[in-house]
Amino acid sequence: MDDDFEIEGPHNHAVEHAVEQRDPLAQRIALMTAVLSTVGAIVNYASGNAQTEALVLKNQSILLQTRASDQWAYYQSKSTKSHIANGLAALATDPTVRQRFIDERDLENKQRLEVQGEARRLEGESQRLARESDAKLHPHERLALALGFLQIGIALAAITVLTRRRWLLWGAAGAALVGIGAAISAILP
């Protein structure tokens, strides 16, 4: 048998006719879906970036808070040493020994104040970074909401093509507009 010979049936004409006639609704929805997907990718990147920045700031805040706690523990040890030196100075009968403990007490008190200042500085920096982290996380939440609405819009657009129900296109456009609005509100201060 010769494979070059082909019999055309009615189904071939139907397929050729469908290819020649482009569905304007499907084309518009395909374009809308492509645009929404692109916007969604940008929103997803911005959301992930905001979340990452917030996490980095929160980690730095926790690290500084830990260092501040270490400084407060060191402050307590300096305070204890100062009290011990003060008690020993009070008990000492030899003036030279008494003076040595008084000098030690004064040194511990001076160092204790320096350590206290560093601990307070670290706590303040930790709180500042925690506030920055919270501020960075706020846009992430709105961007995640925006991405959800964009995905709803894309899904409704696909259902519109499959069901040929044009009213679903309004739902798709509405969801997309809400998503874009949420993204803009997250980006603008």
Disulfide bonds with the S-S distance in Angstrom:
none
